Amino acid sequence: MNKFKAYLGDSVYASFDGYHIWLTTENGYPDDPRNQIALEPSVFEALIRYQEHLGEQLLKEKKL
């Protein structure tokens, strides 16, 4: 499951299994809770749209 694994920051890693993008948290300690979220393509696309929308909203706020 950790194909193309990359560190994103704040103890968050991303990897790809051929379909899902997996987000995991890893702090490196033995009692690490290792939370996992699997993003299917449509959910990942929705996340990208949200990021674009958020950017637009923040720009509007700056202009006010």
N, C-alpha and C positions, 0 to 999 in steps of 0.2 A: 503494500500500500504506500510506500514512501518513494515512489518513482518521482524524480525531479524535485525532491524535497528541498525547500528553501526556508530560511529564517526570515520572517517579516518584521520582527521587533516585538518588544513587550512579552516575551516568552511564547509567541505565536509562530507556528510553522505552517506552511502550505505544502501539499503534495497532490499528485494526480494518479488515479488508478485506471485511466483509460476512459472513464465516464464522469466520475465525480471529482471535484476539487475538494480535498479534505483540509480542514483547518483544525489544528490540534494545539493544545497548550502543554508545554513541557517546561518544568522548572529545573530539571536535572537532579532532583532529590529522590531517594528511594520511596518516599510516601507521595510522590507526584500524582495528583488526581487525573492528569491526562484527559481533559475534556476533548470531545471530537464532534465536529459538525461536517456533514457531507453535503456539498452543494451540487445539485444536479444542474445541467446546462441552463435550464430556464430560470432557476433561482440565481445562478451566477449572473446571468444577463439582467435580472431584476436588480441585483446589487449594483451593477454598473450603471443602470438607469438611475438608481437612487443617488449614487455618487454625482452623476451629472446634474440631477435636480437639486441636490444640496449645494453644489457649486453655484448654480444659477440663483438660488435663494440667498446665499451669502453675498453674492455680488449685488443683488438688489438691496440688501440691508446696508451695504457700504455706501450706496448711492443716495440713500435717504438722509 
